[in-house]
């Protein structure tokens, strides 16, 4: 299968190892991964902040970059960005009365999957240890992001994949369905409320005794990880794609570094 990688802004700029892990997983399964060079932001921040006209050219660029004729499916290691592509892009096209753009956005959205959704629903991966060789001997807790849980309705796909990794010990996160407080511009416009929500989330993460908190959105993990770091907690965060990509031969540490023959590398 030819799979187009939608890296997303935050992964591309701050967590490129998550994108590399996504590619490693898919290539391990024998698929060809391509990277549409014209991709930029999906426009989610514009839309969530009410800047619909400003989002139109961003949506148009994404639709052009991810022309469905160039791949079988597209994938992103982000529930929020896939949610934007599937749900917000057609809405933005309708808001400006561009029926052609709306149809194109619908076509792109129909072929775009969040990583766990693609692995589970399309590629039939149900046991990461057996089918991917995933191995990660650490205690992990899991935070389901709001968009993945409520907009994409991913359910337990990410959690089930993590639970099937070899050597892993999963710890239930209290009040897991509660927002971490990031919410894009919400965390800047409502900083005090965001900080209070984050404090609740980090307290729950710490209470599990896990060495790290995993999830499917880099933005949420960045927010939670920042809170844990400021509190001096021993736990950190790591995207579930990096855990799935970890093997006994090339394990990934809790800091996200790939350990090759005992040496850390990127």
C-alpha positions in Angstrom: 0.0 0.0 0.0 1.2 3.5 -0.8 0.7 5.7 2.3 1.0 9.5 2.5 2.4 10.8 5.8 0.8 14.0 7.1 3.4 14.9 9.7 1.5 17.9 11.3 3.2 21.1 12.4 4.1 20.3 15.9 5.5 16.9 15.1 7.5 18.3 12.2 8.9 21.2 14.2 9.3 19.7 17.7 8.8 15.9 17.6 10.3 14.6 14.3 11.1 11.3 16.0 7.3 10.6 16.2 7.1 11.0 12.4 10.1 8.7 12.0 8.5 6.2 14.3 5.3 6.3 12.2 7.3 5.6 9.0 9.2 2.8 10.7 6.1 1.0 11.8 4.5 1.2 8.3 7.6 0.2 6.5 8.1 -2.7 8.9 4.7 -3.9 7.7 5.9 -3.7 4.1 4.1 -0.5 3.0 5.6 2.4 0.9 5.5 5.8 2.8 5.5 9.0 0.8 5.8 12.6 2.1 3.8 15.2 0.1 6.2 18.1 0.1 3.5 20.8 -0.2 2.0 20.1 3.2 2.0 22.7 5.9 -0.5 23.5 8.7 -4.0 22.0 8.6 -5.5 25.2 9.9 -6.9 23.9 13.1 -5.7 26.8 15.1 -7.3 29.3 12.7 -10.6 27.4 12.8 -10.7 26.9 16.6 -10.0 30.6 17.1 -12.8 31.7 14.7 -10.6 32.8 11.8 -12.6 31.1 9.1 -11.6 33.3 6.1 -8.0 33.0 7.0 -8.3 29.2 7.2 -9.5 28.9 3.6 -6.1 29.2 1.9 -4.6 26.8 4.4 -7.3 24.2 3.7 -6.9 24.7 0.0 -3.2 24.1 0.3 -3.7 20.9 2.3 -6.2 19.6 -0.3 -3.8 20.3 -3.1 -0.9 18.8 -1.3 -2.8 15.6 -0.5 -4.4 15.0 -3.9 -6.0 11.6 -3.4 -4.7 10.4 -6.7 -1.2 10.1 -5.3 -1.7 7.5 -2.6 -4.0 4.9 -1.2 -4.5 6.4 2.3 -3.0 9.2 4.3 -2.0 9.0 8.0 -1.1 11.3 10.8 0.1 10.6 14.3 -2.4 13.1 15.6 -6.1 12.8 16.4 -6.7 16.6 16.5 -5.2 17.2 13.1 -7.0 14.3 11.5 -10.2 15.6 13.1 -9.5 18.9 11.5 -9.0 17.4 8.1 -12.1 15.2 8.3 -14.5 17.6 10.0 -13.3 21.2 9.8 -12.0 21.4 6.2 -15.3 20.7 4.6 -17.0 23.1 7.0 -14.5 25.9 6.1 -15.1 25.2 2.4 -18.8 25.5 2.9 -18.4 28.7 4.9 -16.9 30.5 1.8 -19.3 28.9 -0.6 -16.7 26.9 -2.5 -18.5 23.7 -3.4 -15.5 22.4 -5.4 -13.2 22.8 -2.5 -15.7 21.2 -0.2 -15.9 18.1 -2.4 -12.1 17.9 -2.6 -11.8 18.3 1.2 -14.4 15.5 1.7 -12.4 13.3 -0.6 -9.1 13.9 1.2 -10.8 13.5 4.6 -12.2 10.2 3.6 -8.7 8.8 2.9 -7.1 10.3 6.0 -6.6 8.2 9.1 -5.2 8.7 12.6 -2.4 6.2 13.1 -4.1 3.8 15.5 -7.2 3.9 13.3 -5.2 2.9 10.3 -3.3 0.2 12.1 -6.4 -1.4 13.6 -9.2 -0.8 11.1 -7.3 -1.0 7.8 -4.1 -3.0 8.4 -5.5 -5.4 10.9 -3.0 -4.9 13.7 -4.3 -6.1 17.0 -1.2 -7.4 18.7 1.8 -5.1 18.5 4.2 -7.6 20.0 3.4 -10.3 17.6 2.7 -8.3 14.4 5.1 -5.4 14.9 7.8 -6.8 17.2 7.0 -4.0 19.6 8.9 -4.2 23.0 9.0 -1.6 25.7 9.7 -2.8 29.3 8.4 0.2 31.2 5.4 1.1 33.3 3.1 3.4 31.2 -0.1 5.2 31.7 -2.3 6.5 28.9 -4.0 9.8 28.3 -6.7 9.8 25.5 -6.8 13.2 23.8 -10.1 15.0 23.5 -10.3 15.2 19.7 -9.3 11.5 19.3 -11.8 10.5 21.9 -14.7 12.8 21.2 -14.4 13.9 17.5 -12.8 10.8 15.9 -14.3 8.4 18.4 -11.1 6.3 18.4 -12.3 4.5 21.5 -9.6 2.2 23.0 -7.6 1.7 19.7 -4.5 3.4 21.0 -4.8 1.9 24.5 -5.3 -1.6 23.1 -2.3 -1.3 20.8 -0.1 -0.1 23.8 -1.4 -2.9 26.0 -0.3 -5.5 23.4 3.3 -4.3 23.4 5.8 -6.8 24.7 7.2 -6.2 28.2 5.0 -3.2 28.9 3.1 -2.6 32.2 0.0 -0.5 31.8 -1.3 1.6 34.7 -4.9 3.0 34.6 -5.0 6.8 34.6 -7.5 8.2 37.0 -10.0 10.5 35.3 -8.4 9.7 32.0 -11.3 11.1 30.0 -10.7 14.6 31.5 -9.0 17.2 29.3 -5.4 18.1 30.0 -6.1 21.8 29.6 -4.1 22.4 26.4 -6.8 23.0 23.7 -4.5 25.0 21.4 -5.2 28.7 21.9 -7.4 27.9 24.9 -4.2 27.4 27.0 -3.1 30.9 26.1 -6.4 32.7 26.3 -7.5 31.0 29.5 -4.1 30.3 31.1 -5.4 30.1 34.7 -8.1 27.5 33.9 -5.7 25.6 31.6 -3.1 25.5 34.4 -5.6 24.2 36.9 -6.7 21.4 34.5 -3.1 20.5 33.9 -2.4 20.3 37.6 -5.2 17.8 38.0 -3.9 15.8 35.0 -0.3 15.7 36.2 -1.4 14.7 39.7 -3.3 11.8 38.3 -0.3 10.8 36.1 2.0 10.9 39.1 -0.4 8.8 41.2 0.0 5.9 38.8 3.7 5.4 39.5 4.2 5.1 35.8 7.6 6.2 34.3 5.8 7.9 31.4 2.4 9.0 30.1 1.7 8.1 26.5 -1.0 9.3 24.1 -1.7 10.1 20.5 -1.3 13.9 20.3 2.0 15.6 20.6 0.4 18.8 21.7 -1.3 17.2 24.7 1.9 15.3 25.6 3.9 18.5 25.3 1.5 20.2 27.7 1.5 17.3 30.2 5.2 16.8 29.9 5.9 20.5 30.6 3.7 20.3 33.7 5.5 17.2 35.0 8.9 18.7 34.3 8.0 22.0 36.2 6.8 19.9 39.1 10.1 17.9 39.2 8.2 14.7 38.6 10.1 11.6 37.5 7.6 10.8 34.8 7.7 12.1 31.3 5.7 11.7 28.1 6.1 9.8 24.9 3.9 9.3 21.8 2.4 5.9 21.4 3.9 5.6 17.9 7.4 5.6 19.4 6.5 2.9 21.8 5.1 0.8 19.0 8.3 1.4 17.0 10.5 0.2 19.8 11.9 -3.3 19.5 14.3 -5.5 21.5 17.0 -4.9 18.8 16.4 -1.1 18.7 14.7 -0.1 21.9 13.4 3.4 22.6 14.2 4.9 26.0 11.6 6.9 28.0 13.2 10.1 26.7 12.4 9.1 23.1 16.0 8.2 22.1 16.5 5.1 20.1 19.2 3.0 21.7 21.2 1.2 19.1 23.8 -1.3 20.4 23.8 0.5 23.7 24.3 3.9 22.3 21.7 6.7 22.2 20.9 8.2 18.8 18.3 10.0 16.9 
